[in-house]
């Protein structure tokens, strides 16, 4: 089985900000099937949708900060529904909102409300992890697992970022199987360690292991793979996105 592959637009944000339509066309020409948005670059929902339709790309999902939902839940959900997204993902929770923080319970309550509104609009709510969620609870389990154990799967799906799973100290393949059926979108991202720091690289050039994680993502029931590279120490953003896509497809 071969899955469609989307590009996280944040990976090419400078090009998208300069000329969104042209950037989307370049991604389509590489062979991407869709995109995951992270911001609208000053455009309306209708303009975003038109640009993507012109390029032949699907707006499969979007990263939307929880604060944006809280500020205007109805408008935010309707915006991404108009664009055509099937999923919306909370990309990050700050320390106060995360496990053990002063606003954690309030955030859980808000996730319940956001999820309900998304379902009414025909979308599913996801959470995208980094590595800090792999800190341990007092019971010795990962905080991420406690979080997903607290929020029912029908209210919140996971968007596993395999790079940060690995950096957090867990095994990406194990986690793909652990959340099989609950992870419709998988972030395929790679990294190396240089002077004690994590440096992001094109998929296939680092530690994550595309040959193992791509088939495991397919087996886990994922519907889409998303290539993301936040920073580009080696090579240009567009070059890296093309290289990553070729690697993902070669291992599917």
N, C-alpha and C positions, 0 to 999 in steps of 0.2 A: 504494500500500500504506500502510495506517495501522498504526502500532505502538501497543501498550499503553503507558500512561504511569504511572509510580510516583512517589511522594513519598518523599524521604529524610526519615525521621522526625526526624533531628537538626534539620531546618529548623523544626520546631514542638515542640522538646524541652520547653519549659516547659509547654505544654498537655498533652503526653503524660505528663509527670511528675505533673501534677495529676489527670488523669483519662484514662488511656490509651484506654479504650474510647470515650469521648466524642470524643476527638481523632481517632481513626481514623474514626469515623462522619462527622465533619465533612469529612475528606478524601474519603471515599467520596461524600458528598453533592455535593461539588464536581465529581465526575466522574473522580477518580483510579481506576485499575484495580488498583493494588497499592501496596506500600510496600517500602522498603529500610530495614531496621532499623539502629540504631546504639546498642546497649545494650538491656536488657530491663526497665528501670524497676522492678526489684525483683520482677518477676513470673516465674513458671515458664514453661517452654516451652509447656505445655498451656494456660495462661492467655492467653499471647500469641496462640496459634493460635485459641483460642475467640473472643477479641476481634476478630481479623481476619475470621474466618468470619462472625461476627455482622454485621460491617459490609459484608461482601461484597468484601473486599480480599484479594489474593494477597500472601503474603510471598515476594516474588521473590528477595530477597537480603538480606545483612546485612554491615555493616562490623565486622570482628572483628580487634582488634590481634594482631599476630604473637605477642606475649607471652602472650596468652590461649591460643593454640594450644599454645605451648611448655610452659605450666604444666600443662595436662591436655588432650592432644590428643584422646583418645577421648571424653571428656565434652563437650568443646566442639563437636566435629563432630556428636555425637549430639543435642545441644541444638538446633542449627539444622536438622538433619534432621527432628527431631520437629516443629519449627515449620512445616516445609514448604518451606524455602528451596531453590531450585535452584542458587543461587550464593552464595558467601561471598567477601568482598573484604578484603584487607589494606589498611587505609585510609591507612597512613603508615609510613615507616621512618625512625627517627632517624638522626642523622649517623653514629654509629658503625656502624650496620647498613647504611647506604647505600654506594653506589659509592665505593671508595677508603677506606672506614672499616675499623677494626680487626676488626669483626665481620661484614664483608660476606660472606666466603666461608662462614662459619658460617650466616648467614642464608639464603644460597642453598641450602645443604645441608638446612636445616630446611624451606624452601619445598618442596623435593622430597618430603620426608616428609609434610608437611601436604597437599600436592596428592594424593598417593597415597591417604591416608586419606579425603579428600573424595570422590575418584572411587569408592572402595569404597562410600561412602554415597549415591552417585548425585548428587553435587554437583560443581560446578566452582569452582576457585580463581581469583580475579582479583586484580589490583593496581590501586589507585586513585592516580593521580598528583596532585601539587601542582605548583608551578612550579620548585622547586629541582632537580628531576630534569632540567631543561633546561640545567643548567650543562654546559660542554663538557669532553670528555675531552682527554687530551694529543694525540689524533689529530684533534681539532677536531669530533668528532661529539657529539651530545647523549648524556648519560649514560643517559637513559631508553632510547634505542635500543640502547645497549650491553647494558643490563640485559635487555631483551627478546630480544636476540640471544644472550645467554648461557643463558637459561632456555627450553627448548623450548615451543612453543605448546601442545602437548598437555598440558603440566604447569601452565602459567600463562597465562591469558587477560588481556587488558587491560580496564580500565574507564576510558576516557578522560574526564577532566574538562575540558570545553572551555574553561571560564573560565581554568583554570590553564595549559592549553596556550597560550592567547593571552597571558597575563601572562608566561609563560616565554619568549616571543619567537618562537613557532612559529605556523603557520597551522592552525586547527582543522579546516578542510575537508581540507587536505592530510594531516593526521594520521588523520582518519577513513578516507581512502582507503588510506593507508599500512598501517593495521592492519585493513583489510577482512577480515572472516571471523574475526578474533581478538578482536573487541570486541563481545561480546553485549549489554553494558549501556553506555549512554552517559550521562554526567552533563551535562545541559543547565543551565548556570548562567551568569549575566551579571554584568557589573561596569562601573563607570565609574572614571576616575582623578580624584581630587580632592586638590589640594595635594600631589601626588606619591604619594598613597596609593591603594591599591586599595579601592574601596567596592563591596560586593555590592548588586545591585539585582534587581528582578523581571526575568525573561526578556523580552527585547524592549526594555528600557529602557537597554541598555548597548552595549558594543563588540563583543560576540561575534557578533552577526548571525544572529538566528534564521532569517531567510528563506533563508540559505545553509546553516547547519549542520544544521537539522532534516532537510531532504531528503537531505543528504549522509550523515547517520546512517542513514537508511532504506536508502540505496543501498549502504552499507558492509556490510549484513547484520546490523545490530543487531537484537536481539530485544525489547529494552525501552529506553525513554527514562526517565531518572530526573531529576526536578526537585529541585535542591538550592539552598538559600540559607542559608548559615551564620549570617549576621547580617542585621539588618533596620534599617538606618539610616532608611529611608523606608518608612512604612506598617507595619502589623502583620504578624506571621508568616503568619497565616491569609489575610489580604488578599493578600499577595504570592504565596502558593502558588496561590491561585485565579487571580490575574492571569497568573502564569507558565503555568499549565496552559492557559488560553485562548489564549495566544500560541503555545504549542507545537502545539496542535491546529489552529490556524488556518494554520500553515505546513507541515503534514504532507501 
